[in-house]
Amino acid sequence: MFPIVSAATIVPVLYLGLAGHSSLTALLIGGFFLGIGGTAFAVGVPLVSAWFPPERRGLAIGVFGAGMGGTAISALTTVKLVDANTMATPFLITAGVLAVYAVVAALLLRDAPGRTVPTEPLARRLAATARLGITWQASALYAVAFGGYVASPSTCPPT
């Protein structure tokens, strides 16, 4: 899934960098689809967990989580890149890194040995998950908590 998520994230990144920053509506549309990239964490946690015994999973997931520091990196570099180049520069760099990562991930990442591949169709598993009340409660909590974090002034670079 990492290569797919990375490749799919390239489109909204390029949209935002080349055209999607021109109006609030365009920015909201681009931001909505940029959420695809956020699923990398949901993909990575089970992948990392499967490679480690239960007593080592906390550290492994912590190391994986530390590598998800894109917000901090962008806060430190985006404005400088735009000032030194063009509005599109940080987005073009990000799209390039995502493309390279998608290829590298496709070549190198593998499921943990002994992983049981689900036999039930994806649509049926998704439907069963959607019927759980906790799915919607957790989704709402995540949207408010993470959306609030992303929208907070501390994560926005100065203008």
Secondary structure, 3 states (H helix, E strand, C coil): CHHHHHHHHHHHHHHHHHHHCCCHHHHHHHHHHHHHHHHHHHHHHHHHHHCCCHHHHHHHHHHHHHCCCHHHHHHHHHHHHHHHCCCCHHHHHHHHHHHHHHHHHHHHCCCCCCCCCCCCCHHHHHHHHHCCHHHHHHHHHHHHHHHHHHHCHHHCCCC
